[in-house]
Amino acid sequence: MSKFRKLAAVGLATTLLAACGSGGGGDADAGSKVSEDGVTTLEVWVFQELHGKVYETMAGKWNDENPDKQVDLNIITYPYEDMHSKLQLAANSGKGMPDAVDIEVGKFAAFVRGENPPLMNLNDYVDPYRDDVVEARLDLYSRDGVNYGFPTHVGTVVAFYNEEAMEEAGVDYTDIVTWDDYKEAGVKYHEATGKQFGVANTIAAFLEQAVTAQLGGQFFTDDGLGEVDLDNPIVTQMFEDRVDMLDAGAIGIVPGGEPDAEEAFGSINDGDFAAVVYPQWYASRYVDYMPDLKGKIAIAPAPVYEDAVVDTIGGGGTGLAIAATSPVKDLAAEFFAYAKLSMDGNIAVWEDLGFDPVNMSVWENEEITHNPDNQFNEYFTTNMFDVLNSIETIGHFESLSNPNYPTMDAAFRTTILNDIYDARVPVEEALKNATDQLKNELGE
């Protein structure tokens, strides 16, 4: 049994392109969306332009294979917050919904509340691929046994190390197994170079989710599905350990507040930071935005605690959803199931985006994963899939499925991380304040 077939059991118990028009895929009738030559136009909203390019690639393949079900994608790229806010307004009003939309995992729960979510039940379209797809990633975009979104990637949290810079400082990344090893390496690197080793994020909590999961914790009670529970002992320990690293010089606040920011790309590319522990999809940022580090970055498993419940988790994610009101929802669902879950679609996710695919058939195909001409294999000094396959357990952070997680995510992005890492509010105080404020906001 592979690590991903075990995933559900392991799952912790414990660019901007200016868009024209106002959208409205769900407002039109089916006839208005089908041209005289039988091509169906699908309006698709995304917040990451690269996703749209993959969808275009898959539309070309789909049209070649399905001459009687041709699609033409009208892809509109919005900024992250703008798109989700616009989508929420459309969902609330029942007007202006696109036919299909990318929804980030931290926002997804807000769109599957209540008895009649504005998103289509996708179970029948997932079923043909279900045996090959990582169940826990489907679960992220599901509620009460209904799949409402097609996942994009696993997003395994791994470590990216500037191997060249570390060697010059006398630090060997292969010696880093535990978080104690990571701290020791960070202090040694900082003392030798005067530069930062690892990154602390003030607007993104991917690392904090992973470390909490390693310790067997959640951000909510009842295995992550209950009430706000940020000031519990496990989350407190997780943050205190990060602050201890910050005090020791093993990590520093990254420009832009997170590695996935323009300011951070330049700083990391210039060698100001040597280690980034982040979801695997960050590999694409190195290739696209940090050309000077080609041939210098090694990928390795994320550091762990000696008694870790899981080695790592899938971090971040985007679920492609179909509007329940779309007059062409059946064709949209059939096409995007192919684009997101099929072998062909997942090969494109790896080759075009550099993401770890949710269809495990790709992981087992060395012709694909070890292709020496692949741009990601050329860039990194270690093979991504060798690293991923070496990890024993990749868990699921259940708190992400809590319907109140979008509200908590906003608090992490705007207050909690900044208070603890930058303003240096004592951890217990910051978590108590955040817990009280969130409970009040959510009416708990």
N, C-alpha and C positions, 0 to 999 in steps of 0.2 A: 504494500500500500504506500503510495507516494505521500509526501508531506501535505499535498493539497487535497488528496482524498481524505486525509485525517483532519483537514482544516476545520470542518464544522464542529467536530468533537473537541478540538483544541480551543476553538473560539471561546474567548474568556468568559467562563461562568463568573468565576471571579471576573499697439496695433491699433493699431486702432483704426478701424475702418468705419468711416461715418456712414450710418445706415440711412437710406432713403425710405420714406413711407413709415407707416405706423405698424406694419405687420398685419396679421389678420388671417393666417392660414385657416383658422377654425371658423372664420366668418363666411367664407365663400362656399358655394355649392360645388359638388364634384365636377359638374360640367364645365364650370368656369376655370377649372384647374387642368383640364385635358385639352390639348391642342387638336387641330383638325387631323393631324397625322398620328394621333393617339399617344402623344408624349404627355406624361403627368408632371406638372410642376410641384415640387415640394419646397415649401418655405422652411428654412432651417436657421435657427439662431445658435450661435456659438460665442464663446468669450475667449477662445484661443484660436488664432488664425490657422495654425498648423493642423488642427483637427479638421477644419474645413477642407484643407488640401487633400487630406486622406479620404474624406468623404467623396470628393470629386474623383479621385483615383478609383475608388470602389464603384462609383456610379458608372464610369466607363466600362469596367469589367462586367458589371451587372447588365448593362445595356447590350453588350456583346453576347451575353449568354441568355438574355430574355428579350428577344425582339418584340414580343407581344405585350411586354410590361415595361416600356421605356420610362425612365425618369429624368427630369431636368432639375437640378438643385439650385435654388435661389438662396445662397448662403449669405447671411448677414452677421458680421462680427461686431459685437458691442464690447465696451469695457466690462470687466467682471461685475462690479457692483451695479452698474447701470442695467446690464442685461437681466440680472436676477430681480432687480426692483421692477423693471418693466414687465417681466414675466409674472411677478406676483400681482401687479395691478391687473394684468389681463386675466389671470386666473380668478381673481376676486370679482371682476366685473362680468366675466363670461364672454368678453369680446377682445379681439386682437391677439388671440393665441396663434403661434406658428404651428405648422404641421408637426415639426420635430424640433427638439431643443436639447442642448447640452446643459445639464444642471450639475454644479459642483457638489461633491458629497456633503460638505458642511452646510449646504443650503437645501439638500434634497428632502429632508424630513418635513420641511415646511409645506411641501407640495403634496404630501400624502396624508394629510390630516382629514378627519371627518369621515362621513359615510360615503361621500361621492367625490373622491379626488378628481382633479381636472386632467389626470393622466390616464392613459389607456392601460388596461390589463394586458400584459405581454406574455403571459404564461404559454399560450399556444405557439408563440414564435420563438420562445426560448427553448422549448422542449426538444426540438430536433438536435440541439447543440449541448443540452444540459450535461450529458455524461462527460464531455470534454472540457467544460468550463469550471473554473474555480468557484465552488459554491458560495464561499464567504463573500466574494465580490458581487455575486448576484444578490446576496442577502442585504448588502448595503443599500440597494435601491428597491427594496421590497417591504411589504407590510402585510401581516396576517396571511402569509402564504401567497401573496400576489406580487409578481415581478412587475415593477413600473419603469425600470430603466435597464438599458444594456450597458454593462461596464466597459471601460476603455482599457484598463491595465490592472495589474496586481499592485504595483507601487511599493514593492518590498523596500523597507527602510534598510539601507546599506551605508557603508562608509566609503567616501572618496578621499584618497590621500595623495598629496603632491609628493610622489616618491623621490623625485630628484632633490627637492628642497629639504626633505626630511633626512635623506642620506648625507647631505652636506652638513646638517646639524648633528649628525651622529645618532639619528633616531631611525629605527627599523620598524616600519609599519606592521610587519608580520609578527612582531612581538606583542601587538595589541590584541588582546582577547577580551579582557574585562574592562569595566569602566575605571577601575583603579589603574590598570595599565594605560588607559587613554589619558587619565589625569597626569600620571607620571611622565608620559611621553610629551604631553602638552607643556608641562612645567620645564622640562629639559629643553624642548625646542624654543620656548620663549626666552629662556636664559641664554641660549646659544646665539639667537638671532635678533632678539629685541622685537620680534614680530609675533603676531597672534598665531596660535595653532588652530584651535577649533572655533566654531561660531556659536554665538548666542543670538536667538531670534526674538525680536520684540513684537512682531505682528503675525507670526505663524507658529502653530503649536504641533507640527508634525512630530518633532522629536519628543516633546513632552507626552504625546499620546503613546509613542512606542515604548518609552522608558516606564511609564505607568503600567503598560501592559506587561512588560517584563517582570514587574514586581507583583503582578496579579491584581492590579487595581483598576478602577473605573472612575469616571467623573460624576456618575450618578449612582444612587442606591440600586438595589435589586439587580445586580449584575449589569449595571449600566442602563437599565431601562426605566428606572424609577425617578426619584426626586434628586435635585441638585445636591451633590456631596463632594465639593471641592476641598473642603478643609479636613479631609480624612487623613489618617497617618501615612498612608502610602503616597498620596499626592504630595503631602508635606515633605516626606523624605525625598521624593523625586526632585522637587524644586530646591530643597536644601543642598542636595548633592550638586545640582547645577550651579548654585550660588557659590558653593565651596570651590568649584573649578574656576569660576570667574574671579574669586578672591585670590586664588593661587596663580593666576595668569595662564591657566591651561586653555581658556576660551575667552573670547572678547565679542562685544556686540558688533555685528556685521553692518556695514553701511547699507542704508535702505531698509533696515529692520529685519530682513530675511535674505537668504542666499538667492532666492528667485526674484531679484530686483535689479534694475539696470545698474544702480550704484555698486551693488555687490559683485556683479559680473566683472566690472572693471577692477575692483579691488582684489578679487580672487585671482583674476588673470595676471595681475601685477605681482602676485606672490605674497600679498599681505596676510593671507590665511592659508594654512596647509591642509586642513582637514574639514570636511563637510559630511555630517551624518544626516542623511535626508532620503526621501523616497527615491526609488530607482529612476523614476522619470527625469530626475535632475541630470542624468547623463546627457540628455539632449541639450541642456543649457551649456554644458562644457563644449560640446561639438559646435553649437551655433554661435556662442558668444565669447568663448575663451580660447581662441585659436593658438595663442602662445603656449598653452599647456599641453598641446598634442604630444603624445609619447611620454608624458611625465606623470599622468594620473593613474593610480592603481585603484581598482574597486575591490573591496573586501567586505566580509560580513560586519554588521554593526557590532560594536562592543556590547557585552552583556553583563548582567550580574551573575555571580557564581551559582545562585539558586534560582535563576530566572524561570518563570512559568512558561514563557515562550522565548524564542531567540529574537524574534522581530515581528513586525506586523506589516500588513499592506497599508501604506500611508497615502492620504489624498485620494483623488479619484473624480471621475466625471461620468455621470449616467446619462445616456441619450434616451430621452423620453418622447412619447408621441401624445399629442393632445387628444383627449377623449372626444373632443368636438370636431376634429378634423374630418372633412368629408371624404378624404382619401387615406384614412388612418390605416386601413388594412394593407394597402400597398406600401405605405410608409413603414409600417412595422415589419413587413416581409423584407423590404430592401435593407433596413437598418439592422435587422437580425443578421442578415448576410454580411453587411459591412462591418459589424462589431464582433460577431461571434464565430464566423466561419474560419477555416484554416487560412483561406486567402486574405481575409480581413485582418487576421492576427499577424500574418507575415508582414503585411503593410504597416501595422502598428509598430513592429520591431524595426523593419528596414527603413521606414520613412520617419518615424518619430523616436526610435530608440527606446521604446517602452517595453517593459516585461509583459508579454501577452497573457490574457486570461484563458486562452485556449491552450491547454497543456500539450497538445500535439506538437506545437511549435517548439516547446522546451526540449522535446525528445528528438528533434530533427537536427542532427549536427551539420548537415549540409547547409542549413539555414543559419544556425546559431554560431558556427565556426567559419563562415564564409570569410576568407582573408580580404576580400574586396569590400566588405561591408564597412561603411564609414565609421561606425561605432567600434568595430573590432580594430580598425586601423588607429583610432584615437587613443584607446586605453591600453595600459600595459598588461592588464589581466582580462580574461574573457568573462563577460557579464554572466553568461549562463553557467559557467563552471562555478562561479561564486554562488549564484542563486541555488544551484543544485546541491551545494555543500551545506546549506542551512537546513537544520533538522526540522524546525517548526516555525511556520509563518502564520501568526495568529490573526484574529479579527477583533478589533476594538469595538465592543458592543455599544459603547456610549455614542458612537457616530449614528447609530440607528434610533437613538432617542428622539422623539418628535420635538423636544426642546433644545436639541443640540445647536441648531442655527443661532438661537439667542445666546447660548454659551459661547459659541465660536466668535460671535461679534464682541463679546466681553474679552476673550483672549486677545483678539486683534487690537482692541482699542485701549484696554486698561490693564489686564492682569499681567501679561508678559512685561509690559513697560514698567509697571509698578515694581515688579520683583527684580528685573535685571538692570534697569536703567535708573529708576528713582530709588532703588534699594530699600523699598519698604520691607520690613521683616516678613518672612514667608508666612508665618502663622497669621499675622495681622492682615496681610494682603489677601490670603485665601478666605479668612473669616469675613472680611469686607465683601469680597466677590460673592461668596455664598449667600450672605444676607441680601445683597442687592439683587442677585438673580432670583432668589426665592420671592422677594417682594415683587419684582417685575413679572414673574410667572404666576403669581398668586398662590404660591405653595404655602 
